[in-house]
Amino acid sequence: MLSMLRRWFIESKGPVQNYLWDNDKAVVEWLADSAEQQIIADNIKVIQKDALIQKIDTLASKNEDTALEAVIGLLQKMAPRQRDELRKLLESETAKELEVEGIKDVM
């Protein structure tokens, strides 16, 4: 976690000022900056999203029989706008190559 914060600090300050990471005052000021707080919060959301996607992928791999049922359940809970986006994705050439079937009835 500390290495991740350090990377965000250096991305924010630039490589020329990476030495400031060793200065507690500079780091605290960086953390207190409201714009930086938003960037950090956004980065944390991305990490949480990635972790959730990985967990879902792992669960689906271990329980292939229930994966389709879970997807159907998720589709039923999606907002119409999200289902439309998914429908467009499924109708794309990539989805046609994968021969995705069985989801049209839910959408």
Buried (B, 14 or more C-beta within 10 A) or exposed (E): EEEEBBEBBBEBBEEEEBEBBEEEEBBEEBEEEEEBEEBBEEBEEEEEEEEEEEEBEEEBEEEEEEBEEEBBEEBEEBEEEEBEEBBEEBEEEEBEEEEBEEBEEEB
